[in-house]
């Protein structure tokens, strides 16, 4: 797979990647919101997670913290 060429494509790929990781881990959006609270994201809710993943508009900190929260230790850029 080649790397994204535009910002919207990067956003879409990051969103799809995180959704797939959540599905593999069996974690819901509400579950992710609760896990993120343990990592300093106190205001996350099921609705806010859903909105971020639907739009692909989220900060790198949210993406990385989400990966840590669901137990991922590595992120292969080729997979995003």
N, C-alpha and C positions, 0 to 999 in steps of 0.2 A: 504494500500500500504506500502511496506517495503522501507526502505531507500536505497539509492544507495550504491554499494559496491566498485566501482572503480572510479577513477578520471574522465575517459571518460564518465561514466554513469552519474556522477554528472553534468558534462558539458552539456550533452544531455538533462537531465531533466530540468536544469535551463533555457536552451534555449527554450525548448518546453513550459515551464511555462510562460516565458515572451511573447512568440508569442501568446499564448492563452489569456493572459491578454490584449495584444494590440488588438486582435480581439474583445474581449468582450467590450472594451472601444471604438471601432471604430476608432482606431488611426493607421495610416500608418507608415511605417519606416521613411518617410520624416517628418511626423508630430512629431514622437518621437524625431528625430534629432533637430527639432525646439524647442520642449519643453525642451530638455536637455540643450540647450544653455542658458536657463533661470536659470539653476542649475549649471552653471560653466563649462559645457562641450562644449567649444567654437568651437572645431574642428569636431564635429559630423556632418555627412551628411547622406543622405539616403543610399548611398553606404556603408559607414562605419558601419552603423547600420545593414544593410543587411548582410555584411560580418561577423560581430560578431555573429549574430544570426544563420547564416548558419554553422559556425565552432564551435560554443559553446565556443569560446575563448574570454572571456571578464572578466574584473576585477570585484570583488565584488562591488566596488564603482559604476560601470556602472549598474549593476543589481539593486542595491538599489535605485540609483538616477532615474533609469527608472521607478521603481515602484512608487516613489514619484511623478515623472513628470506626470504619467497617473492617479494620484489620489488615489492610493492604500495606505491605512494607516497601513495595517497589511499584513504579509506574514506568512502563516501557512506552516511550514516545511513539513508537511504531504502532502501538495499539490504540492510540488516541486518534 
